Amino acid sequence: YTNGSPLLNKSKLGDFVATLDKGTKVYQRATTDTNSYTLKKKGIIQICKVKGDWALVQTLGERGLYAFVKIDQLKNITRI
């Protein structure tokens, strides 16, 4: 993944957060052939793992839900 992303750095991925826009699809597994959900509002997520074109992300807050999202959907990637 290029595009000037700090994810190219070898740092621990849990050190990064990003924004997902309203309307972004998130998936149960790292494939579009699985259950998906379309976000109803913009949100900030923590990036847990990256493999290929997919990122495993966790929502911030008390529920801490996990989902997969295409890397190109991650916006405003920053180190925390």
MIMIKE-214081 format. One record per residue (C-alpha): residue number from 1; x, y, z. Coordinates in pm, whole numbers, plus 50000, padded with zeros to 5 digits. Layout:
REM residues N
+-----+-------+-------+-------+
| num |     x |     y |     z |
+-----+-------+-------+-------+
| NUM |     X |     Y |     Z |
...
+-----+-------+-------+-------+
***
This chain:
REM residues 80
+-----+-------+-------+-------+
| num |     x |     y |     z |
+-----+-------+-------+-------+
|   1 | 50000 | 50000 | 50000 |
|   2 | 50150 | 50326 | 49894 |
|   3 | 49984 | 50667 | 49873 |
|   4 | 50224 | 50816 | 50131 |
|   5 | 50075 | 50612 | 50412 |
|   6 | 50254 | 50587 | 50748 |
|   7 | 50151 | 50219 | 50742 |
|   8 | 50462 | 50159 | 50533 |
|   9 | 50661 | 50221 | 50850 |
|  10 | 50740 | 49900 | 51044 |
|  11 | 50575 | 50034 | 51361 |
|  12 | 50318 | 49833 | 51550 |
|  13 | 49988 | 49879 | 51367 |
|  14 | 49790 | 49929 | 51687 |
|  15 | 49962 | 50267 | 51700 |
|  16 | 49752 | 50397 | 51408 |
|  17 | 49400 | 50532 | 51378 |
|  18 | 49209 | 50631 | 51067 |
|  19 | 48874 | 50769 | 50962 |
|  20 | 48604 | 50580 | 50772 |
|  21 | 48351 | 50792 | 50586 |
|  22 | 47975 | 50751 | 50605 |
|  23 | 47869 | 50492 | 50345 |
|  24 | 48192 | 50285 | 50374 |
|  25 | 48132 | 49909 | 50360 |
|  26 | 48295 | 49696 | 50628 |
|  27 | 48307 | 49317 | 50613 |
|  28 | 48301 | 49018 | 50847 |
|  29 | 48604 | 48864 | 50670 |
|  30 | 48869 | 48994 | 50429 |
|  31 | 48655 | 48929 | 50122 |
|  32 | 48357 | 49094 | 49957 |
|  33 | 48186 | 48751 | 49953 |
|  34 | 48085 | 48774 | 50321 |
|  35 | 47843 | 48964 | 50542 |
|  36 | 47887 | 49339 | 50515 |
|  37 | 47758 | 49653 | 50680 |
|  38 | 47743 | 50006 | 50543 |
|  39 | 47843 | 50273 | 50794 |
|  40 | 47565 | 50514 | 50880 |
|  41 | 47805 | 50784 | 51002 |
|  42 | 48170 | 50882 | 50982 |
|  43 | 48388 | 50719 | 51248 |
|  44 | 48740 | 50680 | 51383 |
|  45 | 48888 | 50330 | 51398 |
|  46 | 49210 | 50170 | 51520 |
|  47 | 49408 | 49968 | 51265 |
|  48 | 49493 | 49625 | 51407 |
|  49 | 49637 | 49434 | 51112 |
|  50 | 49700 | 49476 | 50739 |
|  51 | 49717 | 49195 | 50486 |
|  52 | 49716 | 49263 | 50114 |
|  53 | 49442 | 49512 | 50028 |
|  54 | 49257 | 49461 | 50358 |
|  55 | 49284 | 49602 | 50710 |
|  56 | 49139 | 49453 | 51027 |
|  57 | 49007 | 49749 | 51223 |
|  58 | 48847 | 49801 | 51563 |
|  59 | 48598 | 50071 | 51651 |
|  60 | 48700 | 50302 | 51929 |
|  61 | 48475 | 50315 | 52232 |
|  62 | 48342 | 50070 | 52486 |
|  63 | 48206 | 49815 | 52235 |
|  64 | 48529 | 49777 | 52034 |
|  65 | 48379 | 49596 | 51734 |
|  66 | 48608 | 49437 | 51473 |
|  67 | 48562 | 49441 | 51094 |
|  68 | 48761 | 49424 | 50773 |
|  69 | 48782 | 49715 | 50532 |
|  70 | 48961 | 49778 | 50204 |
|  71 | 49278 | 49979 | 50273 |
|  72 | 49192 | 50241 | 50013 |
|  73 | 48887 | 50335 | 50226 |
|  74 | 49105 | 50445 | 50522 |
|  75 | 49129 | 50824 | 50547 |
|  76 | 49346 | 51049 | 50764 |
|  77 | 49578 | 50771 | 50885 |
|  78 | 49771 | 50900 | 51185 |
|  79 | 49996 | 50763 | 51459 |
|  80 | 49855 | 50787 | 51811 |
+-----+-------+-------+-------+
***
